Amino acid sequence: MHERKPRRRLSLILTAGVLAATGVTTASPAAQAAGDRTAADSRQHAFERAAAEYDVPLPVLLAVAYHESAWDAHAGERSTGGGYGPMHLTEVTTGMLAAGDAGAVGRADLAELASAPSLHTLQTAARLTGLPEKRLRGDDAANIRGGAALLASYAKNTVGGTPKDPGKWYAAVARYSGSSGQRAAGAFADRVFATIESGAEETTRDGQHIELPPSPNVRPATGQLSALHLKATATTGDTECPATIDCTFLPAATANGQVSDRPANGIRIDSIVIHDTESSYDAALNSFQKPGGGSAHYVIRSSDGAVTQMVPTKDISFQAGNYSTNLHSIGIEHEGYAAAGGSWYTETEYETSAELVRYLAGRFGIPLDRQHIIGHDNVPGPSSALVSGMHWDPGPSWNWEHFMRLLHAPVGGRHGVGPVGSVVTITPGYTRNQQNVQVCPSDDPTGATPECTERTQPSDFVYLRTAPSATAPLFGDQAVHPDGVGTDRISDWGSTAAAGQQFVVADRQGDWTAIWYSGTKVWFLNPHGCNTTPAHDVTVVGAAGTSPVAVYGSSYPDANEYPAGLSPSTQAPLAFYSIPVGQAYVTTAAPAPTDDYFPSTGRVVTGGKSMYTIQYNHRTALVYASDVTAR
């Protein structure tokens, strides 16, 4: 899941139904009254002053900020796309790209990835205004001045001045998008000018009331777009979808991925990652078009299953938080919220997604199993420091068993459990599998959960305990819980095994079944095998020698395997994990060679070693084939 802050916007063109669905709220009457008496319109005045200072038409400045931030200041906080304040002035660091959706930790080209000018508009605004960068980050009035200065500079570069006619700012607005592609930049400008035409009004989260009156007579000079000399990008006819799907193309920001030529250049596409947006459909599209954040190959709307493709499948999307996974996968975002109890995952959305996944799997030869069709919550952390912060979408309310049936690849069958050493598939059902979960405000970006709340809901997982008893502590993932004790928090993925995942039976005791999981023995309630299905013809791996096997989150060649002139990426074993001697874990594919990619030259480096992908805990992991024995 891409954990983006939801936009609480109130546009004149939005319907009440959409507002209710996206959890939009306004300030309380008391807050509004207090704002009216003090400075509720101070941000509005800041826009007016900045527009006058830099000769930017006020409707243009307001509409651009509306589409960047819904006019919220965010109290100096940085967005997931690296932007600050109402004007979303960007300051993207190598650390953000290492730990964000790019998952580029250990890569030698981090500095190059972070060098695009569109990722550093805050520094440009500081030069234009003479204001300190710190002030542009935390002072919303200064931030608005910085955005106005940027827009004015873009207008001067494209039309030679700052025209009074708002319509003649089309190229400047398109450039403000930060996109290097024609279609994405033009789409941003079109949305801005649609808002100028219709108007908008908003009471922000901090009680600021801002209004943009309608300007129906503004005529945007769309022909200016050619003056930016942007890259030609794919059109609607270039979508990669089944013919039966309503599918359009809208390119993500080029900085949010890498151009490639998969699989023709030797980079295999072997998995599909299922995400949820944690925002509205439109907010997700908008977010992916902003440089510095993430992207996805596809986004699916909840209400009607409409699909927007944002990255060609041949290219690499920064979507999974792990560069090795990004390199070999296709990411599909689904409009919805992981903590919403499955209410956003409509049958239309499931069916559309399944049709798209079947099409992609058939095209690229991707196996239809749960090691290749995975959730974002199943992606391993690329380094020890990043494991605990990996995303947990689409969450326990994504009905995996139903989804796999729609893929014509059901994970279930006759329930039961075999002897120690055999393999089981987790198949608890969904509707009948009622689990208690705690949902806290930070789990629910809609704002519908003001305090931590316990609830019982249909779920796709079984809880794992440290002993065969309902009173035994829940198992806690080592990277998240140093004391080894987990919780029932909905976002605490480490104490659960999800539907479709496969594990080796480690022990049995009465109604309880134990499995090898995360380097230890964990237990779950499984009377008469009601939560599992025996699995057959499955490959398992265990330690080849007398020492524990190191577990990895990425799959790069050894440093000495890179040709001269190419800087090696680095990786290290995940410090919390190993496979002790005597344990075994499931893999569903032959080991794959280590590899790396250099987008500046298009060079693919393939190593001499191979790694298995295994179902290690709630997430997958990688082990060197030479370290294990397969059976």
MARMIVO-754562 format. One record per residue (C-alpha): residue number from 1; residue in three letters; x negated, y negated, z negated. Coordinates in steps of 0.001 Angstrom, whole numbers, plus 500000, padded with zeros to 6 digits. Layout:
N
(NUM, "ala", (X, Y, Z))
...
//
This chain:
631
(1, "met", (500000, 500000, 500000))
(2, "his", (498859, 496524, 500638))
(3, "glu", (499375, 494664, 497417))
(4, "arg", (500432, 491297, 498727))
(5, "lys", (502185, 488649, 496733))
(6, "pro", (505817, 488414, 497865))
(7, "arg", (506948, 485220, 499485))
(8, "arg", (509891, 483690, 497666))
(9, "arg", (511030, 481516, 500484))
(10, "leu", (514370, 479863, 501139))
(11, "ser", (514733, 479006, 504798))
(12, "leu", (517820, 477553, 506370))
(13, "ile", (517712, 480360, 508924))
(14, "leu", (517572, 483226, 506391))
(15, "thr", (520771, 484982, 505445))
(16, "ala", (521894, 485643, 501914))
(17, "gly", (521646, 489359, 502569))
(18, "val", (517965, 489100, 503412))
(19, "leu", (517363, 486984, 500328))
(20, "ala", (519008, 489581, 498119))
(21, "ala", (517079, 492418, 499751))
(22, "thr", (513704, 490759, 499308))
(23, "gly", (514229, 489687, 495711))
(24, "val", (513961, 485956, 496435))
(25, "thr", (514571, 483770, 493427))
(26, "thr", (514646, 480069, 492721))
(27, "ala", (513722, 478133, 489638))
(28, "ser", (516270, 478037, 486831))
(29, "pro", (518622, 475030, 486626))
(30, "ala", (516773, 473914, 483523))
(31, "ala", (513445, 474037, 485299))
(32, "gln", (514866, 472166, 488248))
(33, "ala", (516354, 469509, 485994))
(34, "ala", (513063, 469075, 484186))
(35, "gly", (511298, 468840, 487520))
(36, "asp", (513706, 466157, 488715))
(37, "arg", (512900, 464060, 485649))
(38, "thr", (509139, 464427, 486011))
(39, "ala", (507295, 465412, 489164))
(40, "ala", (509282, 468145, 490871))
(41, "asp", (508670, 466448, 494202))
(42, "ser", (504988, 465659, 493617))
(43, "arg", (503911, 468328, 496087))
(44, "gln", (506303, 466858, 498633))
(45, "his", (504608, 463495, 498073))
(46, "ala", (501216, 465157, 498448))
(47, "phe", (502268, 466386, 501885))
(48, "glu", (503490, 462903, 502796))
(49, "arg", (500267, 461219, 501648))
(50, "ala", (498033, 463756, 503437))
(51, "ala", (500053, 463498, 506644))
(52, "ala", (499698, 459721, 506616))
(53, "glu", (495978, 459810, 505754))
(54, "tyr", (495055, 462133, 508634))
(55, "asp", (497751, 461065, 511141))
(56, "val", (499396, 464475, 511173))
(57, "pro", (503166, 464451, 511809))
(58, "leu", (504780, 465386, 508506))
(59, "pro", (507010, 468128, 510014))
(60, "val", (503908, 469822, 511451))
(61, "leu", (502020, 469759, 508153))
(62, "leu", (505019, 470971, 506164))
(63, "ala", (505888, 473756, 508606))
(64, "val", (502323, 475063, 508787))
(65, "ala", (502102, 475161, 504980))
(66, "tyr", (505507, 476833, 504810))
(67, "his", (504278, 479706, 506949))
(68, "glu", (500975, 479909, 505089))
(69, "ser", (502268, 479915, 501514))
(70, "ala", (506002, 479128, 501320))
(71, "trp", (504638, 475874, 499753))
(72, "asp", (503457, 477661, 496598))
(73, "ala", (500187, 476509, 495040))
(74, "his", (499388, 479873, 493349))
(75, "ala", (497603, 477960, 490546))
(76, "gly", (494192, 478263, 492167))
(77, "glu", (494544, 482001, 492737))
(78, "arg", (493109, 483553, 495869))
(79, "ser", (495464, 485514, 498084))
(80, "thr", (494645, 489022, 499262))
(81, "gly", (493655, 487414, 502567))
(82, "gly", (491084, 485203, 500847))
(83, "gly", (493145, 482010, 501077))
(84, "tyr", (493728, 479298, 498479))
(85, "gly", (496589, 476910, 497867))
(86, "pro", (499553, 475745, 499923))
(87, "met", (497405, 475459, 503080))
(88, "his", (495766, 478884, 502645))
(89, "leu", (492209, 477565, 503002))
(90, "thr", (490084, 480676, 503399))
(91, "glu", (486911, 481728, 501623))
(92, "val", (486281, 485392, 502375))
(93, "thr", (483238, 486973, 500749))
(94, "thr", (481326, 490156, 501440))
(95, "gly", (482592, 491472, 498118))
(96, "met", (486185, 491087, 499278))
(97, "leu", (485512, 493076, 502423))
(98, "ala", (483615, 495709, 500461))
(99, "ala", (486460, 496274, 498019))
(100, "gly", (489481, 495269, 500123))
(101, "asp", (491348, 497006, 502917))
(102, "ala", (488167, 497167, 504994))
(103, "gly", (486632, 499430, 502337))
(104, "ala", (483227, 498451, 503715))
(105, "val", (481148, 499002, 500586))
(106, "gly", (477692, 500303, 501480))
(107, "arg", (477822, 499001, 505048))
(108, "ala", (474844, 497046, 506339))
(109, "asp", (477052, 494807, 508503))
(110, "leu", (479048, 493311, 505618))
(111, "ala", (477530, 489859, 506121))
(112, "glu", (478387, 489986, 509817))
(113, "leu", (481982, 491018, 509053))
(114, "ala", (482376, 488056, 506715))
(115, "ser", (480758, 485482, 508991))
(116, "ala", (483717, 484576, 511240))
(117, "pro", (484518, 480836, 510977))
(118, "ser", (488215, 481604, 510531))
(119, "leu", (487316, 483241, 507207))
(120, "his", (485733, 480043, 505851))
(121, "thr", (488132, 477168, 506512))
(122, "leu", (487788, 476003, 502909))
(123, "gln", (484153, 475072, 503540))
(124, "thr", (485123, 473280, 506760))
(125, "ala", (487839, 471356, 504918))
(126, "ala", (485314, 470355, 502264))
(127, "arg", (483054, 468870, 504934))
(128, "leu", (485937, 467026, 506593))
(129, "thr", (487347, 465538, 503383))
(130, "gly", (484200, 465147, 501284))
(131, "leu", (485985, 466976, 498450))
(132, "pro", (484264, 469659, 496355))
(133, "glu", (485205, 473228, 497253))
(134, "lys", (486258, 473878, 493657))
(135, "arg", (488837, 471100, 493890))
(136, "leu", (490175, 472417, 497203))
(137, "arg", (490719, 475787, 495533))
(138, "gly", (492514, 474643, 492414))
(139, "asp", (494095, 471232, 493107))
(140, "asp", (497135, 471610, 495353))
(141, "ala", (497098, 467944, 496463))
(142, "ala", (493443, 468236, 497470))
(143, "asn", (494202, 471543, 499209))
(144, "ile", (496956, 469875, 501236))
(145, "arg", (494542, 467089, 502202))
(146, "gly", (492079, 469735, 503351))
(147, "gly", (494687, 471435, 505505))
(148, "ala", (495737, 468126, 507040))
(149, "ala", (492117, 467311, 507828))
(150, "leu", (491700, 470692, 509532))
(151, "leu", (494819, 470216, 511633))
(152, "ala", (493697, 466725, 512658))
(153, "ser", (490276, 468032, 513662))
(154, "tyr", (491885, 470777, 515732))
(155, "ala", (494127, 468251, 517499))
(156, "lys", (491165, 465999, 518311))
(157, "asn", (489304, 468973, 519752))
(158, "thr", (492207, 470029, 521961))
(159, "val", (494083, 466882, 523003))
(160, "gly", (491538, 464215, 522106))
(161, "gly", (493482, 462588, 519293))
(162, "thr", (496323, 462826, 516798))
(163, "pro", (499529, 462267, 518787))
(164, "lys", (502688, 460982, 517146))
(165, "asp", (504814, 463562, 518973))
(166, "pro", (504900, 466762, 516841))
(167, "gly", (505352, 468857, 519972))
(168, "lys", (501891, 467926, 521180))
(169, "trp", (500316, 469666, 518174))
(170, "tyr", (501044, 473148, 519521))
(171, "ala", (497392, 474027, 520219))
(172, "ala", (496252, 472658, 516849))
(173, "val", (498856, 474768, 515068))
(174, "ala", (497905, 477848, 517081))
(175, "arg", (494261, 477361, 516148))
(176, "tyr", (495199, 476982, 512474))
(177, "ser", (496419, 480594, 512606))
(178, "gly", (492766, 481651, 512695))
(179, "ser", (493480, 484224, 515374))
(180, "ser", (491153, 484657, 518314))
(181, "gly", (493905, 486309, 520384))
(182, "gln", (496381, 484428, 522544))
(183, "arg", (499460, 486365, 521550))
(184, "ala", (498925, 486196, 517783))
(185, "ala", (497977, 482506, 517825))
(186, "gly", (500951, 481679, 520023))
(187, "ala", (503314, 483727, 517840))
(188, "phe", (502195, 481786, 514754))
(189, "ala", (502717, 478460, 516525))
(190, "asp", (506137, 479601, 517776))
(191, "arg", (507231, 480429, 514227))
(192, "val", (505991, 477076, 512961))
(193, "phe", (507882, 475156, 515628))
(194, "ala", (511017, 477257, 515091))
(195, "thr", (510919, 476135, 511456))
(196, "ile", (510390, 472510, 512527))
(197, "glu", (513512, 472831, 514664))
(198, "ser", (515714, 474524, 512045))
(199, "gly", (514279, 472955, 508905))
(200, "ala", (513573, 474634, 505595))
(201, "glu", (514033, 474019, 501895))
(202, "glu", (512366, 475686, 498916))
(203, "thr", (512110, 475505, 495163))
(204, "thr", (508768, 477107, 494432))
(205, "arg", (507886, 479385, 491563))
(206, "asp", (506504, 476451, 489572))
(207, "gly", (509637, 474358, 490051))
(208, "gln", (508563, 472138, 492944))
(209, "his", (511399, 471236, 495304))
(210, "ile", (510272, 470688, 498885))
(211, "glu", (512349, 469981, 501958))
(212, "leu", (511655, 469916, 505679))
(213, "pro", (514660, 468376, 507491))
(214, "pro", (515584, 469868, 510877))
(215, "ser", (513980, 468313, 513973))
(216, "pro", (515999, 469822, 516841))
(217, "asn", (514566, 467500, 519501))
(218, "val", (510906, 468511, 519143))
(219, "arg", (509640, 470238, 522286))
(220, "pro", (506437, 472215, 521666))
(221, "ala", (503795, 471873, 524380))
(222, "thr", (503218, 475596, 524724))
(223, "gly", (500994, 475078, 527758))
(224, "gln", (498299, 473726, 525441))
(225, "leu", (497486, 477275, 524337))
(226, "ser", (495214, 477763, 527334))
(227, "ala", (492969, 474950, 526072))
(228, "leu", (491876, 477173, 523161))
(229, "his", (490327, 479753, 525544))
(230, "leu", (491522, 482628, 523377))
(231, "lys", (491239, 486280, 524233))
(232, "ala", (494039, 487755, 526291))
(233, "thr", (495820, 490328, 524157))
(234, "ala", (498179, 493186, 524761))
(235, "thr", (501817, 492534, 525594))
(236, "thr", (505015, 494340, 524738))
(237, "gly", (504471, 496711, 527645))
(238, "asp", (501231, 497900, 526081))
(239, "thr", (502809, 499442, 522985))
(240, "glu", (501947, 503034, 522119))
(241, "cys", (505269, 504401, 520922))
(242, "pro", (507747, 507051, 521992))
(243, "ala", (510173, 505680, 524562))
(244, "thr", (513076, 506227, 522147))
(245, "ile", (511704, 503740, 519568))
(246, "asp", (512391, 499999, 519512))
(247, "cys", (508738, 498945, 519657))
(248, "thr", (507051, 495596, 520307))
(249, "phe", (503450, 494421, 520129))
(250, "leu", (502188, 491575, 517945))
(251, "pro", (498415, 491616, 517404))
(252, "ala", (496901, 491405, 513955))
(253, "ala", (494078, 488955, 513334))
(254, "thr", (490947, 490248, 515027))
(255, "ala", (488959, 489776, 511805))
(256, "asn", (491204, 492370, 510129))
(257, "gly", (489852, 495274, 512130))
(258, "gln", (487325, 496244, 514782))
(259, "val", (487541, 496793, 518517))
(260, "ser", (486595, 500333, 519425))
(261, "asp", (487376, 503004, 521995))
(262, "arg", (488579, 505917, 519887))
(263, "pro", (488522, 508826, 520600))
(264, "ala", (486837, 508382, 523988))
(265, "asn", (483664, 507074, 522311))
(266, "gly", (483378, 510163, 520108))
(267, "ile", (485131, 508807, 517006))
(268, "arg", (487798, 511360, 516151))
(269, "ile", (491275, 510289, 515025))
(270, "asp", (492221, 512997, 512551))
(271, "ser", (494687, 511511, 510063))
(272, "ile", (497648, 509182, 509641))
(273, "val", (498015, 507044, 506515))
(274, "ile", (501507, 506209, 505256))
(275, "his", (501788, 502833, 503481))
(276, "asp", (504500, 500575, 502185))
(277, "thr", (504309, 496818, 502623))
(278, "glu", (505157, 495620, 499084))
(279, "ser", (506765, 492700, 500901))
(280, "ser", (509403, 491999, 503487))
(281, "tyr", (508836, 493119, 507065))
(282, "asp", (508315, 489557, 508290))
(283, "ala", (505943, 488743, 505438))
(284, "ala", (503849, 491799, 506323))
(285, "leu", (503610, 490752, 509975))
(286, "asn", (502634, 487261, 508886))
(287, "ser", (500027, 488563, 506443))
(288, "phe", (498362, 490816, 509005))
(289, "gln", (497992, 487893, 511392))
(290, "lys", (495961, 485928, 508834))
(291, "pro", (492202, 486497, 509047))
(292, "gly", (490515, 487975, 506016))
(293, "gly", (493155, 490433, 504887))
(294, "gly", (494243, 493841, 506027))
(295, "ser", (496140, 495115, 509011))
(296, "ala", (497940, 498221, 510197))
(297, "his", (498412, 499878, 513534))
(298, "tyr", (502198, 499867, 513037))
(299, "val", (504820, 498256, 510773))
(300, "ile", (508336, 499723, 510481))
(301, "arg", (511388, 497742, 509358))
(302, "ser", (513602, 499289, 506707))
(303, "ser", (517026, 498230, 507958))
(304, "asp", (516931, 499485, 511531))
(305, "gly", (513595, 501243, 512091))
(306, "ala", (512258, 498573, 514451))
(307, "val", (508512, 499004, 514995))
(308, "thr", (505854, 496372, 515550))
(309, "gln", (502486, 497654, 516726))
(310, "met", (499706, 495326, 515600))
(311, "val", (496496, 497196, 516447))
(312, "pro", (495865, 499451, 519470))
(313, "thr", (495216, 503035, 518373))
(314, "lys", (491788, 502956, 520016))
(315, "asp", (490767, 500195, 517573))
(316, "ile", (489998, 500388, 513870))
(317, "ser", (492493, 498840, 511473))
(318, "phe", (491409, 497680, 508008))
(319, "gln", (494255, 499419, 506216))
(320, "ala", (493142, 502155, 503851))
(321, "gly", (490528, 500516, 501614))
(322, "asn", (487907, 503022, 502750))
(323, "tyr", (485885, 502428, 505919))
(324, "ser", (485367, 506140, 506613))
(325, "thr", (489127, 506673, 506418))
(326, "asn", (489796, 503593, 508543))
(327, "leu", (487332, 504907, 511115))
(328, "his", (489277, 508133, 511644))
(329, "ser", (492892, 507243, 510913))
(330, "ile", (495981, 505411, 512101))
(331, "gly", (497853, 503330, 509523))
(332, "ile", (501641, 502945, 509431))
(333, "glu", (503226, 500402, 507093))
(334, "his", (506840, 500841, 505980))
(335, "glu", (508866, 497925, 504704))
(336, "gly", (509528, 498664, 501046))
(337, "tyr", (508356, 498598, 497454))
(338, "ala", (506796, 501586, 495699))
(339, "ala", (508461, 500776, 492360))
(340, "ala", (511956, 500346, 493825))
(341, "gly", (513059, 503932, 493301))
(342, "gly", (513166, 504786, 496996))
(343, "ser", (515970, 502313, 497730))
(344, "trp", (514007, 500667, 500556))
(345, "tyr", (513079, 503906, 502305))
(346, "thr", (516127, 504274, 504532))
(347, "glu", (516909, 507347, 506574))
(348, "thr", (516454, 505263, 509716))
(349, "glu", (512981, 504303, 508522))
(350, "tyr", (512102, 507928, 507738))
(351, "glu", (513376, 509172, 511102))
(352, "thr", (511635, 506451, 513091))
(353, "ser", (508385, 507015, 511236))
(354, "ala", (508594, 510773, 511756))
(355, "glu", (509170, 510320, 515473))
(356, "leu", (506180, 507985, 515684))
(357, "val", (503968, 510338, 513647))
(358, "arg", (504919, 513338, 515802))
(359, "tyr", (504052, 511356, 518907))
(360, "leu", (500677, 510262, 517515))
(361, "ala", (499847, 513692, 516112))
(362, "gly", (500579, 515330, 519440))
(363, "arg", (498562, 512761, 521347))
(364, "phe", (495454, 513005, 519164))
(365, "gly", (495705, 516595, 517957))
(366, "ile", (496277, 515659, 514306))
(367, "pro", (497445, 518613, 512177))
(368, "leu", (500830, 518088, 510552))
(369, "asp", (499880, 518890, 506982))
(370, "arg", (499340, 516885, 503809))
(371, "gln", (495582, 516587, 504193))
(372, "his", (496051, 514845, 507521))
(373, "ile", (499390, 513060, 506983))
(374, "ile", (498592, 511277, 503759))
(375, "gly", (499751, 508398, 501622))
(376, "his", (497599, 505392, 500853))
(377, "asp", (497591, 506815, 497318))
(378, "asn", (495783, 509906, 498631))
(379, "val", (492829, 507992, 500141))
(380, "pro", (489618, 508406, 498110))
(381, "gly", (487706, 505455, 496737))
(382, "pro", (484585, 504822, 498848))
(383, "ser", (482429, 504206, 495766))
(384, "ser", (482605, 504896, 492042))
(385, "ala", (483361, 501260, 491236))
(386, "leu", (486378, 501185, 493552))
(387, "val", (488168, 504417, 492641))
(388, "ser", (490298, 503005, 489829))
(389, "gly", (491585, 500121, 491943))
(390, "met", (492679, 502135, 494970))
(391, "his", (496290, 501575, 496010))
(392, "trp", (499137, 503856, 494957))
(393, "asp", (501713, 503324, 497725))
(394, "pro", (504040, 504586, 499083))
(395, "gly", (504494, 505857, 495539))
(396, "pro", (506427, 508679, 493890))
(397, "ser", (509696, 507702, 495555))
(398, "trp", (508491, 508541, 499054))
(399, "asn", (510257, 511838, 499795))
(400, "trp", (507375, 513848, 501240))
(401, "glu", (509274, 517114, 501574))
(402, "his", (512019, 515433, 503583))
(403, "phe", (509487, 513562, 505684))
(404, "met", (507519, 516713, 506507))
(405, "arg", (510736, 518462, 507519))
(406, "leu", (511415, 515571, 509894))
(407, "leu", (507930, 516208, 511305))
(408, "his", (509035, 519811, 511968))
(409, "ala", (506283, 520879, 509571))
(410, "pro", (508030, 521720, 506280))
(411, "val", (505773, 522163, 503272))
(412, "gly", (508255, 524289, 501364))
(413, "gly", (509590, 527794, 501612))
(414, "arg", (510459, 530524, 499147))
(415, "his", (509522, 529245, 495706))
(416, "gly", (507130, 531160, 493514))
(417, "val", (503567, 531303, 492270))
(418, "gly", (500873, 533864, 492980))
(419, "pro", (498067, 535257, 490831))
(420, "val", (495015, 533386, 489603))
(421, "gly", (492831, 532514, 492591))
(422, "ser", (495739, 532195, 495010))
(423, "val", (496908, 528873, 496465))
(424, "val", (500176, 527083, 495835))
(425, "thr", (501842, 524168, 497584))
(426, "ile", (503539, 521646, 495301))
(427, "thr", (507262, 521711, 496244))
(428, "pro", (509386, 520332, 493377))
(429, "gly", (512188, 519103, 495589))
(430, "tyr", (513071, 515434, 495324))
(431, "thr", (516626, 514807, 494208))
(432, "arg", (516577, 517569, 491600))
(433, "asn", (513094, 516599, 490411))
(434, "gln", (514047, 513879, 487918))
(435, "gln", (510953, 512412, 486248))
(436, "asn", (510556, 509725, 483612))
(437, "val", (508400, 506787, 484694))
(438, "gln", (507516, 503461, 483157))
(439, "val", (507737, 500449, 485469))
(440, "cys", (506035, 497202, 484424))
(441, "pro", (506145, 493706, 485954))
(442, "ser", (502803, 494134, 487714))
(443, "asp", (504149, 497258, 489459))
(444, "asp", (507084, 495390, 490992))
(445, "pro", (506291, 492297, 493082))
(446, "thr", (509986, 491589, 493686))
(447, "gly", (510255, 490110, 490178))
(448, "ala", (513137, 492460, 489366))
(449, "thr", (511249, 494019, 486422))
(450, "pro", (510678, 491281, 483805))
(451, "glu", (509356, 493717, 481198))
(452, "cys", (508070, 497281, 481044))
(453, "thr", (511013, 499660, 481387))
(454, "glu", (511355, 503435, 481140))
(455, "arg", (513609, 505052, 483700))
(456, "thr", (514425, 508467, 485113))
(457, "gln", (514419, 508831, 488889))
(458, "pro", (514095, 511377, 491701))
(459, "ser", (510397, 511927, 492343))
(460, "asp", (508003, 513722, 494670))
(461, "phe", (505512, 514867, 491979))
(462, "val", (504956, 517037, 488940))
(463, "tyr", (503223, 515748, 485824))
(464, "leu", (499932, 517398, 484866))
(465, "arg", (499022, 518059, 481245))
(466, "thr", (495882, 519031, 479408))
(467, "ala", (497462, 522172, 477917))
(468, "pro", (500507, 524397, 478612))
(469, "ser", (502867, 522419, 476395))
(470, "ala", (505381, 519623, 476880))
(471, "thr", (503777, 517821, 473949))
(472, "ala", (500231, 518024, 475315))
(473, "pro", (498783, 514740, 476609))
(474, "leu", (499097, 513937, 480273))
(475, "phe", (495832, 514394, 482146))
(476, "gly", (494087, 511079, 482794))
(477, "asp", (491914, 510606, 485851))
(478, "gln", (488313, 510091, 484792))
(479, "ala", (487920, 506889, 486787))
(480, "val", (491039, 505342, 485254))
(481, "his", (491121, 506774, 481726))
(482, "pro", (487711, 507347, 480084))
(483, "asp", (489454, 509145, 477211))
(484, "gly", (491029, 511618, 479646))
(485, "val", (494590, 510804, 478585))
(486, "gly", (497043, 509651, 481227))
(487, "thr", (500345, 507799, 481089))
(488, "asp", (503768, 507941, 482717))
(489, "arg", (503211, 504522, 484298))
(490, "ile", (504566, 504661, 487838))
(491, "ser", (501250, 503395, 489205))
(492, "asp", (499147, 505910, 487230))
(493, "trp", (498463, 508323, 490070))
(494, "gly", (495873, 510383, 488187))
(495, "ser", (498317, 512510, 486203))
(496, "thr", (500355, 513784, 489133))
(497, "ala", (500304, 516357, 491922))
(498, "ala", (502509, 515364, 494855))
(499, "ala", (504721, 517339, 497189))
(500, "gly", (502823, 519098, 499949))
(501, "gln", (499466, 519036, 498182))
(502, "gln", (497784, 522411, 497740))
(503, "phe", (495714, 523697, 494840))
(504, "val", (494114, 526924, 493638))
(505, "val", (495853, 528628, 490706))
(506, "ala", (493470, 528575, 487723))
(507, "asp", (495675, 530204, 485058))
(508, "arg", (499238, 531121, 484132))
(509, "gln", (500953, 531130, 480767))
(510, "gly", (504695, 531643, 480420))
(511, "asp", (506533, 528880, 482281))
(512, "trp", (503293, 526983, 482876))
(513, "thr", (500907, 527103, 485829))
(514, "ala", (497343, 525767, 485766))
(515, "ile", (495429, 524521, 488817))
(516, "trp", (491890, 523327, 489460))
(517, "tyr", (492212, 519569, 489723))
(518, "ser", (489659, 516783, 489464))
(519, "gly", (487004, 519134, 488158))
(520, "thr", (489071, 520573, 485334))
(521, "lys", (492019, 522832, 484529))
(522, "val", (495384, 521074, 484280))
(523, "trp", (498859, 522450, 483607))
(524, "phe", (502357, 521772, 484863))
(525, "leu", (505746, 523194, 483998))
(526, "asn", (506692, 525739, 486659))
(527, "pro", (509283, 528220, 485363))
(528, "his", (509705, 531088, 487826))
(529, "gly", (507616, 529090, 490313))
(530, "cys", (510435, 526568, 490828))
(531, "asn", (507982, 523734, 491636))
(532, "thr", (505640, 525616, 493963))
(533, "thr", (505520, 527715, 497089))
(534, "pro", (502770, 530311, 497599))
(535, "ala", (500422, 529298, 500423))
(536, "his", (498774, 531770, 502774))
(537, "asp", (495955, 531622, 505314))
(538, "val", (494377, 528718, 503467))
(539, "thr", (490644, 527991, 503247))
(540, "val", (489204, 527187, 499821))
(541, "val", (485702, 526039, 498930))
(542, "gly", (483614, 526365, 495788))
(543, "ala", (480072, 525748, 494655))
(544, "ala", (477527, 527608, 496767))
(545, "gly", (474902, 527709, 494027))
(546, "thr", (474589, 527514, 490273))
(547, "ser", (475041, 523763, 489933))
(548, "pro", (478143, 521539, 490182))
(549, "val", (478857, 520144, 493650))
(550, "ala", (478751, 516392, 494208))
(551, "val", (481952, 514765, 495479))
(552, "tyr", (481976, 511768, 497846))
(553, "gly", (484443, 509161, 499059))
(554, "ser", (482838, 508400, 502432))
(555, "ser", (481051, 510260, 505189))
(556, "tyr", (477994, 508448, 506580))
(557, "pro", (474871, 510003, 508145))
(558, "asp", (471637, 510102, 506172))
(559, "ala", (469512, 506967, 506476))
(560, "asn", (466835, 508757, 508512))
(561, "glu", (469434, 509774, 511116))
(562, "tyr", (470082, 506193, 512292))
(563, "pro", (468204, 505108, 515429))
(564, "ala", (465655, 502331, 515120))
(565, "gly", (467265, 498914, 515062))
(566, "leu", (470475, 500037, 513378))
(567, "ser", (470800, 499436, 509637))
(568, "pro", (472131, 502517, 507826))
(569, "ser", (475278, 502457, 505729))
(570, "thr", (474806, 503958, 502289))
(571, "gln", (476869, 506175, 500033))
(572, "ala", (476480, 507923, 496706))
(573, "pro", (478382, 510680, 494902))
(574, "leu", (481438, 509538, 492951))
(575, "ala", (480087, 509400, 489427))
(576, "phe", (483241, 510630, 487710))
(577, "tyr", (483749, 513735, 489789))
(578, "ser", (482191, 517087, 490686))
(579, "ile", (483184, 520669, 491453))
(580, "pro", (481951, 522840, 488580))
(581, "val", (480765, 526339, 489327))
(582, "gly", (483718, 528737, 489335))
(583, "gln", (486313, 526265, 490535))
(584, "ala", (487836, 526184, 494021))
(585, "tyr", (489632, 523565, 496131))
(586, "val", (491703, 523677, 499286))
(587, "thr", (490623, 522398, 502686))
(588, "thr", (492763, 522585, 505805))
(589, "ala", (490202, 521877, 508511))
(590, "ala", (486690, 522807, 509534))
(591, "pro", (483942, 520508, 508273))
(592, "ala", (483433, 517390, 510392))
(593, "pro", (480105, 515703, 511172))
(594, "thr", (479138, 512543, 509326))
(595, "asp", (479298, 509435, 511495))
(596, "asp", (479173, 505648, 511615))
(597, "tyr", (480121, 502876, 514026))
(598, "phe", (478526, 499586, 515063))
(599, "pro", (481181, 497374, 516687))
(600, "ser", (478707, 494733, 517868))
(601, "thr", (477196, 497229, 520311))
(602, "gly", (479856, 499933, 520421))
(603, "arg", (477251, 502459, 519216))
(604, "val", (478452, 505586, 517405))
(605, "val", (475922, 507390, 515218))
(606, "thr", (476602, 511050, 514472))
(607, "gly", (474684, 512782, 511696))
(608, "gly", (473395, 516328, 511566))
(609, "lys", (475345, 517240, 508411))
(610, "ser", (479032, 518028, 508092))
(611, "met", (481516, 517470, 505286))
(612, "tyr", (484727, 519177, 504249))
(613, "thr", (487757, 517111, 503266))
(614, "ile", (489318, 518767, 500216))
(615, "gln", (492408, 518200, 498096))
(616, "tyr", (490454, 517275, 494976))
(617, "asn", (493022, 515573, 492733))
(618, "his", (495880, 513269, 493685))
(619, "arg", (493447, 511998, 496316))
(620, "thr", (491359, 513792, 498879))
(621, "ala", (487559, 513842, 498647))
(622, "leu", (484527, 514912, 500676))
(623, "val", (481848, 517513, 500000))
(624, "tyr", (478868, 518547, 502098))
(625, "ala", (479460, 521856, 503836))
(626, "ser", (475975, 522990, 502812))
(627, "asp", (476877, 522578, 499119))
(628, "val", (479896, 524895, 499155))
(629, "thr", (480978, 528346, 500181))
(630, "ala", (484248, 528697, 502067))
(631, "arg", (486587, 531662, 501882))
//
